[in-house]
Amino acid sequence: MFKVLHNPRCARSRKGLEYLRSKTNDFELINYLSEGLTENLLKEVFLKWNQKPQDLVRTKEAYYTKYLKGKNFSEEEWMQIIKENPGLLKRPLIIGKYKVVIGDPPSNIDQILNELND
C-alpha cells in the first residue's frame, strides 16, 4: 500500500491523485498540511527518496527565497525545516515500499506502481 502526501488546494497534487486513482485505490491519503508531518514520516520519505533532501523543496515559495536560498543544511535540518513549514514540500509525494516519487507530472507515478506486485 502507498501513502500519498496530498494538498487538496494544489492543482498539481489533485492531478497526481486523480492519475493514481485511475490506476489503484490501494493507498492511504494524508493531507499533510492539516494533519502535519511526523518525524517518522519524514524519515521514511528521506530514506526512500535517496536523493538530496532539498530536491523535495518548492524553491519558488516565499519562505524558501527569503530564508533558505543559497544556504546549506544537513538532512536533519531539512527535516526540521519541512516539518515546521510543510508548504515547502513538493506534492503530491507517493511513498511506496522502496521509494518515493513526486507525482508531478502524474506519469512519474508509474515509476512506483510496480511495487504493488511485490
C-alpha positions, 0 to 999 in steps of 0.5 A: 500500500502507498501513502500519498502526501496530498494538498487538496488546494494544489492543482498539481497534487489533485492531478497526481491523485486523480492519475493514481486513482485511475490506476489503484485505490490501494493507498492511504491519503494524508493531507499533510498540511492539516494533519502535519508531518511526523518525524517518522514520516519524514524519515521514511520519505528521506530514506526512500527518496535517496536523493538530496533532501532539498530536491523535495523543496518548492524553491519558488515559495516565499519562505524558501527565497527569503530564508533558505536560498543559497544556504546549506543544511544537513538532512536533519535540518531539512527535516526540521525545516519541512516539518515546521513549514510543510508548504515547502514540500513538493506534492503530491509525494507517493511513498511506496515500499522502496521509494518515493516519487513526486507525482508531478507530472502524474506519469512519474507515478508509474515509476512506483506502481510496480511495487504493488506486485511485490 
